[in-house]
Every structure is written in C-alpha cells, then in structure tokens.
Amino acid sequence: MHYPDEWTQKEFLVNKKRLQKEGVDVVLIDTILSPIEKANTQTYNPPQMKTYKEGTVFVFYCDTGKATLNRLKEYKDKFPQYHCVSLKGGRGYWRVNMMVIDEE
C-alpha cells in the first residue's frame, strides 16, 4: 500500500481497522506529551518505537498537524523500516466520539 504524508482522523480510523485485519499495527504517536482522550496513543520514544515489527504504521500528531508534517522526512529517515504519516489537523481537529462502522 502507498501511504500518503497525511491522514485525516477518518482516514486514520478506517485504515487502522483495515490494516489491523491484515496484521499491520497502526500506532498513534504523541509528539507533544498531550494524549488524545479516548484514543490509544503512545508518547514519542524512538527506542520503544523500534520494538514494533517492521511495516508498522506510525501516525504522528501535534497540536495542529503542521509540525509533524514538517518533520515527516526526519521521521521517515529515523524509522526507514516503518511507514510514517502525519495526522492532518493534529490534536485540535480530533473528534473524541468519531467512529467508523463496518459496511460489510
């Protein structure tokens, strides 16, 4: 799969559900030490992140999504065996009660 530089929250939720069915982990990475309510996030910690299996998708977020998008090349260089994506709009646009429902 080709991974774009950014995912919206809806794209994150849809892709996370689909990829996890395929055995691919999708991890929401907190770069600002501010966890998102009702979301399973992990604080940015490179040594810990490198314990995930190859092919894991890291979705980085900050307050607005701008800083993580600007640093995306740095993340991709630091984690070449993983897929790195920025969360569009960051924490500020996260809707706590948004969910996706299988249409199958």
N, C-alpha and C positions, 0 to 999 in steps of 0.2 A: 504494500500500500504506500502511496505517496502521501507524505504528511506536510500540510501547509505550515506556514510560520505561525498562524494564529487559529484558535478555535473559539467560537462563542461558547457561552455556557451550554446552550442546547447541543451544539456540536460535541462538546466535551461529554455530556451525559449520554448522547446517542452512541458516540464512538467508544466510550468506556464500556457500555453494556455489550456492544457488538464484539469488541476486541477481547473482552474477558471470556466470552463464549468460545473464542479461538485460542484461549490460553495465554493471551498477551496482557500483562499488567499495565494499567494506566494509573499514574500517581500524580496527585495534585501537590505541587511543591510551593510552599510558603516562603517567599524571599524577604518578607517584611516583619516576621515574628508577630503576625496577626492572623490566627486561624480563622477560617470561614465557618460560621455557625452551621451546623448540620451537614458539614462536608468533611470527609475523611482526608485531612491534609497531613503532610509531612514537612517539617522545617528543613530548609536548605542545608544539607550536611553532606558534602561530597563523599567522604569515606563511607558513610552509611548508604548513600545512594548507589555506590558502586557495588553493593552486595546484591542488587536486583539482577535478575537474569538478563542476558543480552536480548535486545529487542524491546525492552520495556519502554513505554512512552511516558516521559516526564512533561507535565503541563505546569509551567512556571507562572506564578501570579505575583503582582504587586498591587498597589492601590488603584492604578488606572490602566495598567497593561502596557504603558509606554516604556517604562524602564526595562521590563522583561523582554519586550520586543527589541529594544535597542541592544540588549545584551545577549540576544539569542545566538549569534555567531559564537560568542565566548562560551556559552553553554554547550553548543554543538561541538566545539573544539575540545572542551573538557570531558565530554561524555560521548565519544565517537561511536561506541557500541550500542547507544540508546537513541531514541527519537526524542527530540526536544521541540516543544510547541509553547507558545505564549498564550495565556488566557486573555482574549480580547475584552477590553473594558476593566479587567482586573477585578479586585475585590469590590470596587464601587458599583459594578453592574451586576454582581451576583444576586440572584433572586433565591432566597432561602427555601421557598416552598416549590420551586420549579422541579418538575419531574417528567420523565418520559415514560410512555406506556407502550408496551409491545403491541404492534398492529397485526400480529400473525393470527 
